[in-house]
Amino acid sequence: MTTPTPHQHSAAAGAAADAGPRPTPAPPALSARAWAGVGVVLVLAAGLGVFAALMREGRAGPGTVSAAWALHAGGTWLAAAAWAGGGVLLAAFTARRRVDDVIGAAVWTHLPLLAPLALAAAAYLSDAVNHRLLRTDDFFWLWGSAIGLWVAAQVTWLPLAMDRGRLDVRGGLRALWRGLAGVRFTRLTFGLILAQFVLLRLGLALFWRPFGFFERGSDVGAYEQRARLALQGQHPFIDYWVEYPPLFPWTASGLKLLSLHLGGGEAAFQVLFSLLTLVFEAGVLWLIHAIAVRVWDQPRGLVTAAAYAALFYPLYIANRHFESIAVFFLLLSVWLVMQERRHTAALAAALGILTKLFPVAALPGLLAGQSWGARLRLAGLAAAAVLGALAPLAVAGREFFAASFQNMLLRPGWETVWALADGYFSFGWVHRYRQAPHTALEFNYTPDLPVYVWWAAAGAVALLYAALALRRTPPTPAALVWTSGLALCAFALYLRGWSAQFMVWMLPFVLLAYPGGRGFLLASGLSALALLENPGYFVLWSDRPWVLWVIVIARTLAILGLGAVFARRLWLEGRRAAAPAAAAARD
């Protein structure tokens, strides 16, 4: 064996040095795991396409596929696959994440489509299953809930992924359990407040029936009467018109169908309605505490939560109206912006707008302090969520869809200075017969105020919203609350119609502005004013219009004063944020 000479050693070393380090091979565009995820999603989307074609056109073999069958199957598959792929790319681009990581998080959201895939396969293997699937409603609960869960997962996952978040149901439930398990009856904790709040309202939902000198004005009976049409296969915005956005009317129809398992009567519907609002009311309480802790501190957060739990008026309204659902989405949007999850906040605001219009007050804080590109993306996401929910209704029930929005836009005012100036001194009136589109435009009086008054008021509110949204400084938690509160006050003053239960919109912001005894007393005063209006005025003084003048003027001045408080605090917060920059410039 020949031993290399020193010269040969140096030559080899020089050659290695000239060659340099070996290049690292480029990673593949997608890992094997990501490709497997893509394959799973495509198979599940194909299963959904076959299921859609099966339900519309029946079974078809290789030689009997009609053009309509192929169109339903291929169109559904293509739409689901395009949504999945587009959502992954959008989330990866916005959150600056690897496509592999986003696919791994997204694939789990498509697993509910296993149910329609399995039903389609079973229908081809069994004539009995095929007959029950196409001719009966035996499997509706299975495939309907699975597709509904898939849609909800898609709508929730995309903004979360754009915010670099993820669906963590187990983590959320674990955190809730830790909070409740940490209840100590020897000291005040939020877990104790939440447990007391839920148990008290659960007892009321199950066992309490309204009574008293002033019992009137609950809308639950009207909700139940309209939801009863679902038993005949009729649905809001498609087969009849309603006077508010579609999210709650469709929820009410679902509650009515669910109540059939509890006897199907009005009492069963009332219990389910109260349990639904309890969930959202508990969410409102949690959000008030979480926001107050961010704006102030932990002790004042606890005091604010305790003050809300002790208020009578939200409890009174929760079993009578659905305001708490929209209040929840408004506060959720505010809190998510504080967490810098603005895309998810845009979705929350959109869900609020689809329930009632006033959560539009969350948009100025959502857009403030952002670049123009971010503003366009956030506003576009919120608009896409709203339009995505409305578009199918507009296609399926064009006349009733148009009638619903015409009623919302053109209905004359009630219980506001606008209505009193027109000489109208009663509550908001809506035609009882909803199954004809023309009744949506039949009103009990014609307003005399010129149209330009409404346009001027709407323009003023739009200018205020634009000024708040175009603020360059990113809002602090406190500034975000003051921005949303001011926007909400402006919206409330603009409304041509006001019902007493709308006061619950304001109460969380009053408590957040004044944590402690002062906030509780102010919120109680506003609650008393609302109770004087309804049922007080309509039961005791409906023949004395001057009483309604006094109540409406007092309420208008109270909202004006609250808006002035928010405006002043927002101005002071801006000065406080600008002070360090000014000091640095002087140095």
Buried (B, 14 or more C-beta within 10 A) or exposed (E): EEEEEEEEEEEEEEEEEEEEEEEEEEEEEBBEEBBBBBEBBBBBBBBBBBBBBBBBBEBBEEEEEEEEBBEBBEEBBEBBBEBBBEBBEBBBEBBEBBBBBBBBBBBBBBBBBBBBBBBBBBBBEEEEBBEBBBEEEEBEEBBEEBBEBBEEBBBBBBBBBBBBBBBEEEEEEEEEEEBBEEBEEEEBBBBBBBBBBBEEBBEBBEEEEBEEEEEEBBEBEEBBBBBBBBEEEBBBBBBBBBBBBBBBBBBBBBBBBEBEEEEBEBEBBBBBBBBBBBEBBBBBBBBBBBBBBBBBEEEBBBBBBBBBBBBEBBBBBBBBBBBBBBBBBBBBBBBBBBBEBBBBBBBBBBBBBBBBBBBBBBBBBBBBBBEEEBBEBBBEBBEBBBEEBBEEBBEEBEEBBBBBBBBBEEBBBBBBBBBBEBEBBBBBBBBEEBEBBEBBEEBEBEBEBEEEEBEEBEEEBEEBBEEBBBBEEEBBBBBBBBBBBBBBBBBBBBBBBBBBBBBBBBBBBBBBBBBBEEBBEBBBEBBBBBBBBBBBBBEEBBEEBEBBEBBBEBBBEBBBEBBEBBBEBBEEBBEEBEEEEEEEEEE
